[in-house]
Amino acid sequence: EDFLNLIFKAMMKDSLNSSHPVSSTVQSSEQIEEMFDALSYIKGASLLLMLKHYLTKDVFQAGIEVYLHNHNYRTAQSDDLWDSMNEITNGTLDVKKMMKTWIVHKGFPLVTVVRKGKIISVQQEKFLYRVEPENWTSDASYLWHIPLTYITNRSNFTHCTNAYLLDQKSGM
């Protein structure tokens, strides 16, 4: 419950246009200090949980082990973690491409789901809680790679089906 409260607090901050990406290039030591705030840590943890759920626990664990083995006692960059995950998935999913959409964009997507009979359509757009005129920038081009899962009335609530990777503005 405490972690969920932290996630919702971070999401509130991330839903403002004054938010910042989890990862970005820095020009000064002051910018480095600004990057390491609660938003970066909580959103980063949430993104790793999302990836673990999408890849499955075993695949995620294997990717972490490859990453730690390849980079023990050395420096690493975020791409190194994604490359390790790609190594484990054997090219079935471009983890780096997927996760880059989450760490280089500020904010998060709002996914709208519409059901017409047996047809389900989904659409994504950047979610903004409140537009701050002094910090406003157009983020209309933002596009996330969103792993979508679902459950049905025939499923138990502990098992979700990986249904779709939404990597466009809309899909079916």
N, C-alpha and C positions, 0 to 999 in steps of 0.2 A: 504494500500500500504506500509506503514511503517513497519507493522508486517511482510509482505511478504519479504521485504528487510532484516529484521533481521533474518528470517528463512533461507533465501538463504546464508547469511553470516555465520550462524551457521552450515549449511550443508557443506559449503566449508571447514570449520575447521574440521568438523566431518568426512569428506571424506579423511582426511589424516591419515596415520597409527599412527601418534603421538597423535591421539585423545584419549579420555578416556570415559568410560561408564558414564551414568547418575548417577548410584548408584554402589558403591563398598565399601568393608570394608576398614577401615583406621587404621593405626597404630600410627599416630602422629597428633598433632595439625596442623602441616604444611600441611599435606595431606588433612585435612578438608578444609583449606583455598583454596587449589588448586582445590577442587571439585566444589566450588561454584563460577563458572564463567558463562559468557554469554551462553556458549554452554549448560551447565546443565539447566539453566532457560528456554532458548528458545526451546531447544529440549524437555524438560519436558512439556512445554506449548503445543507444537505441538503434543506430544503423548496424552495428555489429550483431545485435539480437535479431534484427530483420534478416540480415544475411545468413545467420546461423539457421533460422527457421526455414529460409528458402532453400538453402543448400542441403539441409538435414544436419543433425548434430555430428554424425560421423564424418561427413565430408568436410564440414567446417573445422572440426578438430584436426583432421589430417592436414588441412591447409595451414592451420596455425603451427603445427609441428614442422612442416616443411619450411615455413617462414622463420621460425626460431632456429632451426638447424642451419639454414642458409645464411643467416645474419647474426649468429652468436658472436659476441665480442666485436661487433662492427656497427657502424651507423646504418640507418635504413631510412627510406622515404616511404610515404603512403603507397606509392605504386608497387613497392616491393611486396607488401602484404597482398595486394590484388593479384600480382603476378604469381605468387605462391598458390593462391586460390585457383587461378587459371590452370596452373600445372596439375592440380588435383582433379579439376573437372574435365581435363583432356579436351579442351576446346568446345565442350558441349554448351558452355555459357561463357560469355566474355564478362567476367566479374569486374575487371577494371573499368570497362565501358559503363557497366551498370552503376557501380559505386561512384564513379566520377560525377555522375549527374546529381548525386546526393551531397557530395562534399564540396563541390565548387559552386553550387547555387545556394544563395541564402534563401531561407524559408522552406516551405514544403508544399506539396500539391494537395488540392482538394479534388477528390475523385467522385464524380457523379455517376450513379448506376441507374439505368432505366430498364425496366423489364416490360416487354410487350409479348404476352403469351410465353413461348419458350425461347424467345430472342432476348438476349441481354446485351445492352450496349453500355460502354463506359467512356468517360471523357475526363481529361485532367486539365486543370488550370492552377495557377499559383494562388494559394490562399493568402489573403490579407485580412487581418482582423480590423485594422484601422489604418487608413492612409494618412501619413504624416506629410503635409505639403512641403515642409522644408527638407525632407529626406526622400521625396518621391522620385523614383526612376521607373521607367517602363521595363517590366520583366515578362512581356508577352511572349518572348521567344523561349522562356524556360521550358524545358522538357525533361521529365524524370523517367527513369526506367523503373517502373513500379511492379513488384511481384504481387499479384493478386491471388488470394485463396478464397475458398468458399466452403460452406457446409450446407447440407440440406436437411430436411426433416428425417431423412433416412440415415444420416450420419450421426455418430456420437460427437459430442462437442470437444473431445480431446484429439480428434483427427481431422485436419483440414486438407482439402485437395489442392495441390498446386495447379491452378487453372490456366494462368495467363501472365505473360510479362508485358505490361502496357508500356510500350516504348515509343508511342506516337500520341498525338493530341487526343485521338479517339480510336476506339476499336470495338469489335463484336466478338 
